[in-house]
């Protein structure tokens, strides 16, 4: 008889129920679809995030086991961002206004 060995790379956050990659705080709902849907390669993710291939594959495995729920929550978050979010033009205008009102700082760099 085979012995089942758990892979402990995924934890559920108590305060919101989100699945995260242990020791990173990176949400499975963000990382796994990025790889699973082909938005990023394994090499790119490993280069840009402090995780291992095993951690990413565990996140992808968890994602496929809970895909309907994760995709639904992601769709709801996307819709909320579209309807409740601040338009990019307003964000750019705020940044430009802040830059215009900030005093110039001299640099000691050569």
N, C-alpha and C positions, 0 to 999 in steps of 0.2 A: 504494500500500500504506500502511496506517495504521501509525503509530508507537505502540507501547504505552507508556504512561507509568505507572510504579508510584506508588501512593499510600502514603507511608511514615509512617502514623500509628500503626501497630501494631508492637510488638516482642515477642519471646519472651524471658522471663527465663531466664538460664542455670541458676540454682540450682534452679528448680522447674518449668520448662517452661510457666509461665502466660503467656498473652497479655495484654499491658498496653497502655494508650494511652501513646504515647511522651511523655516529659517530665512525666508525671503520677503514675505508679505505680498508676493506677486499673485494676483488672482488667476485661478484656473480659467475663469470666464473670459479673460483677456488673452492669456498666453496660449492656451490650447487652440482656440479657433484661429489665431494668427498663423500657427503652423499647419493645422489640419485643413484649412481652406486655401493654403498655398500663398498667403500674404507675405510670409517670411520663410527662409530656409533654416534648417537646423544650424548650419554654420553661422548665419547672421545672428540668430537668437543667442547662440552660445558666445558670440563675440560681443554682443551688446547688453547682455544680461548676465548677472552673476549666478548662473545655474548650470547644472550638468545635463548631459543628454538623458540620463536616467530620470532626473527630475522632470524634464520636459515630457518624456514619453509617459511617465506616470500621470502627468496633468492631462495629456491627450487621452489616455486610457479612461481616466475619471470623466473627462468630457464626453466621450462616446457612451459611457454608461449612464450619463445624466443629460444627454444632449437636448432633449425636448425642453426640460426645465431651464437649462442654461441659456439656450437660444431664445426662449420666451422672455427671460429676465433681461437679456441683452437688447432685444427688440423694444421692450418697455422703456429701458434706459435711453435708447436712441430716440424714441418718440418724445420722451420728456425733454431731452436736450434740444430737440427741434422746436418744440412748442414753448418751453420755458426758458430757453437759453438766451443769451445776449448776442445779437447779431455781430458778426466780425467787424463790420464798419464801426460800430460803437466802441469795441475794444481797441481798435487801431486809433480812433479819435482820442480816447482816454490816454493811451500811451503817448501819443504825440503831444497832447496838452501837458501831460506831466513832464515830458522831456523839455518842452518849451519853458515851463515855469521853474525847473530845477536850476540852481546856480551851477555854473561851470566849475569843475574841479581841476586844479592844475595837477599834471602828472610829473612825477620825479623820474620817469622813465626816459632814457636817452632817445 
